[in-house]
Amino acid sequence: MAEALRDRIVAAVRDVLYVDDSDFTDGDDTDLRELGLDSVRFVLLMKQLGVERESDVPPRLANELTIAAWARVLGNPDDLA
């Protein structure tokens, strides 16, 4: 399940930011801002990932802008760590 979630996140990031695997210089720890993530694209990603804007999830995702962090947060949304 975790791998499917990660793949879903990566696919959404690729689609919204127009990047491919070679752009992820630090793998899943690549800062998405380095790939062009801005506030507009962040909202588009939240929409693609099915994250409700009014929930507490977007601010938690905004705290650490990497695939690895997003997989942790989205994989266990009840974990407030």
Beta strands, then each sheet from edge to edge (+ up, - down):
end
